[in-house]
Amino acid sequence: MPRRCPECGGELIYERNTKTFICTSCGRVFTREELDTAMDMLTEKRSRERRRYWVR
């Protein structure tokens, strides 16, 4: 399963020479650490939004 860009949802490809992930849609470049952090932040944001929806 391909990873998805946390910025735009585009497919990420791994560039072996630079050890980075590059979004095929928006062109954003992530290191492994940056990608992990961005995905954690996105997961937390979605979790907060779900809680807010159900608490209404």
C-alpha positions in Angstrom: 0.0 0.0 0.0 1.6 3.3 -1.0 2.0 6.1 1.5 0.0 9.2 1.0 1.1 12.8 1.3 -0.2 14.4 4.5 -0.4 17.8 2.7 -2.4 16.8 -0.4 -3.1 13.1 -0.3 -1.0 12.4 -3.4 1.1 9.3 -3.7 4.6 9.4 -2.1 7.6 7.7 -3.8 10.8 6.9 -2.0 14.0 8.4 -3.5 16.7 6.0 -2.6 19.6 8.3 -3.4 18.5 11.1 -1.1 16.6 8.9 1.3 13.5 11.1 1.1 9.9 10.7 0.1 8.6 12.9 -2.7 4.9 13.6 -3.4 4.0 12.9 -7.0 1.2 15.5 -6.8 2.4 18.6 -4.9 6.2 17.9 -5.1 6.7 18.2 -1.3 9.8 16.4 0.0 9.8 14.6 3.3 12.6 12.9 5.3 11.4 9.8 7.2 11.2 11.8 10.4 9.3 14.7 8.9 6.8 12.3 7.3 6.3 10.4 10.6 5.7 13.7 12.4 3.4 15.0 9.8 1.4 11.8 9.8 1.1 11.8 13.6 -0.1 15.4 13.5 -2.7 14.6 10.8 -3.9 11.6 12.8 -4.3 13.8 15.9 -6.2 16.4 13.9 -8.6 13.9 12.5 -9.1 12.4 16.0 -10.0 15.8 17.4 -12.4 16.5 14.5 -14.2 13.2 15.1 -14.5 13.9 18.8 -15.9 17.3 18.1 -18.4 15.9 15.7 -19.7 13.3 18.2 -19.7 15.6 21.2 -22.2 18.1 19.6 
